[in-house]
């Protein structure tokens, strides 16, 4: 019952996306001095915009949150080339993206803690009945 909760599945999907985004940003920062390196970005928002995720899986043709990570795409950015070495990574933008992503991940972790707290209360109240 608990693990069939679509809310938990979407929290997990969101945390998976945040984890992938964290790795991509870390890779960008690590390669900031690599000549010809192109910044990479996670294109998950496009997936969400085009595939309104269902609230409940009632048909085999519905999107499964566990399988939808393969539809996320890590692509090279075509942003303005800032330096002579043709590296387009902007450290300030990467740090801002990292902070934004960390806030998202922390919010999802807090929401997951809240949801599991609800289940704990339900289980503990049913044991006394």
Secondary structure, DSSP 8 states (H G I E B T S, - for coil): -GGG-HHHHHHHHHHHHHHHHHHHHHHHHHTTTSTT---EEE--HHHHHHS---SS--STTS--TTTGGGG--EEE------STT-----HHHHHHHHHHHHHHHHHHHHHHHHHHHHHHHHHHHHH--
